[in-house]
Amino acid sequence: MGQCCTADKKNNKKQLKYTNKSLQTSERQQSINRKSIKEEIRHVEEEQQQQNNLENLESSMGNCCAANETVVPDVNNSNEQKQPMPKQTVEEILNDLLKNENEEDRCFQYQNEKYIVIKRVEHEEEKDYVEYILKKVSDGQNYSLKILKNRQNYSEIVEEINAIQEKQQVLKNDAIVRFYGYSFAGNQLCVLQEGNNQGTLKQFIAAPSTNASANLVINFIIELYEALKEFYKESIYPQVITLDNIVIQNNRIKIDTLGVLDFGKKITYNESQDQIQRIIYENRIKEKKSIKESGKVVMQLLLRCQDENFQEYLFTQCPLMMQNFFLNITSDQLERRSTAVEAAQQVKLMAQNPQVISLVNQQYFSSLTYSQAKFY
């Protein structure tokens, strides 16, 4: 009987020992999985840090090389003051502008004692979308008031505005048109944004009086890609980039993002390895799609051509460097298509090509030579 009890005890000890080993093995495996996820995230963060270091190095080298040139402020570190937020609330501003006793049929006052309407813009693609460029009489500050009407559901666009307002607080680059807020007036959604004082890129290209230098045009393009790089870091992906939604404010460009953004998902420590890989892949697809949209705008701007499918003869007149840039940035092969970092580098190289400078100057009737042009 004693021998039987002893044998049972030994078996129990062996079973307990085996169970403990299994638990330890399982815990080790879970620890390895957690480490793998953290390693993946750390790897992504290190790549981003290396990219930032490279950009800083390029910037410092550029500053050394440009010691004898005119100093131009960096796009991302400009000391210009951001346009202040309105002291009035959006509702108060709209009440000053929209006057009618009947809330369902409020009419817009083109001029009153506080605001002057500089222009009224009818957007061709969206018939239910009207924009007013306003100037405040007291301080001369410009606003853009967009009135959307006859829409069944405003929830998506309101959600986007709220997301943009949150993101614009953390963006280092000031190349996004700032949102001040929104309010409903009957069945109309009224959105108040930062205004512009020089119109859109489309108007810039089309105006017969435009006499710009390659300096200004190429700086616009550099600003565009610096802005896109900043957007991508925050998982913001403009899916529509056209001459119409890039505005000019004090000779700097800003992207009007209303209704055109796609927000990617950020990686967290709660994600599995498969989820991390999927998020990275999906965000890269969104980035490459956005880059392709930008390529069309860049070529339209360089060639001063409003048609996206610009004539073949214009393309064949371009220097080989410009042709290669366009082919890389609009390639149907995602692996070949340039990133925002690569695109910015290619544009800076084009800025050093006398043939490119000469062509752009000719398109904009500028007499500046390559040696007189200064770039960021």
Summary of the structure (lengths in Angstrom):
residues: 376
radius of gyration: 27.7
end to end distance: 93.0
largest distance: 111.1
contacts: 1047
relative contact order: 0.09
helix: 49%
strand: 15%
